[in-house]
Amino acid sequence: MIGSIDCMHWQWKNCPIAWQGDYGNRKGQKSIILEAVVGFDTWVWHAFFGVAGSQNDLNVLGQSPVFNDVLRGEAPNITYEINNTIY
């Protein structure tokens, strides 16, 4: 999986009152976070949805299954070529 990773806050208009403390962001809006890995061809390789909106992108990455897989050595082997050198 080679691609760009990013997080976005998705506004949650009907967030239950009991969860508003966890899902409220610094702007006072309630949101959940979508983390996605997308390839150069716009293929979505990974989506991780539902982290509380009070988190920032760095905290989301710390909870992400993508990085847990890499740390366990479960990332797929990929070969690529740069300047006629295969890696």
C-alpha positions in Angstrom: 0.0 0.0 0.0 1.6 3.2 -1.2 -0.4 6.4 -1.0 -1.2 9.5 0.9 -2.6 9.3 4.4 -4.8 12.1 5.9 -7.5 12.7 8.4 -10.7 14.8 8.1 -13.3 15.8 10.7 -16.8 14.9 9.7 -19.4 17.1 11.4 -21.9 15.1 13.4 -25.0 17.2 13.6 -27.0 14.6 15.7 -24.4 13.6 18.2 -26.0 12.1 21.3 -25.8 14.4 24.3 -24.0 11.8 26.4 -21.1 11.7 23.8 -20.8 15.4 23.1 -17.9 15.8 25.5 -15.8 13.3 23.7 -16.8 14.3 20.2 -16.6 18.0 20.5 -13.7 19.7 18.8 -11.9 22.9 19.7 -14.4 24.9 17.6 -17.3 23.6 19.6 -18.5 21.4 16.8 -19.3 17.7 17.2 -17.4 15.5 14.8 -15.9 12.1 14.1 -12.7 11.6 12.2 -12.1 9.7 9.0 -8.5 8.5 8.4 -7.9 7.4 4.8 -5.0 6.1 2.7 -5.5 6.8 -1.0 -3.3 5.8 -3.9 -2.2 8.0 -6.8 -5.0 6.5 -8.9 -7.6 7.5 -6.2 -8.0 3.9 -5.0 -8.9 3.9 -1.3 -6.6 1.4 0.4 -7.6 2.0 4.0 -10.4 3.8 5.9 -10.5 4.2 9.7 -13.7 5.9 10.8 -15.2 6.9 14.1 -12.4 8.3 16.3 -13.8 11.0 18.6 -13.6 14.5 17.1 -11.8 15.9 20.2 -8.7 14.0 19.0 -6.1 15.6 16.6 -4.6 13.9 13.6 -1.5 12.7 15.5 -3.6 11.0 18.1 -5.7 9.3 15.4 -2.5 7.9 13.8 -1.5 6.5 17.1 -4.8 4.5 17.2 -4.7 3.6 13.6 -4.6 -0.1 12.5 -2.4 0.9 9.6 0.6 1.7 11.8 -0.1 -1.2 14.1 0.2 -3.5 11.1 3.5 -1.9 10.1 4.9 -2.3 13.6 4.0 -6.0 13.6 5.7 -6.4 10.2 2.4 -7.1 8.4 2.8 -4.5 5.7 2.9 -5.9 2.2 6.2 -6.1 0.3 6.2 -3.6 -2.5 8.8 -3.0 -5.2 9.1 0.4 -7.0 11.5 2.0 -9.3 13.2 5.5 -9.0 15.7 6.7 -11.5 16.1 3.2 -13.0 16.8 1.7 -9.6 14.5 -0.9 -8.3 13.8 -0.9 -4.5 
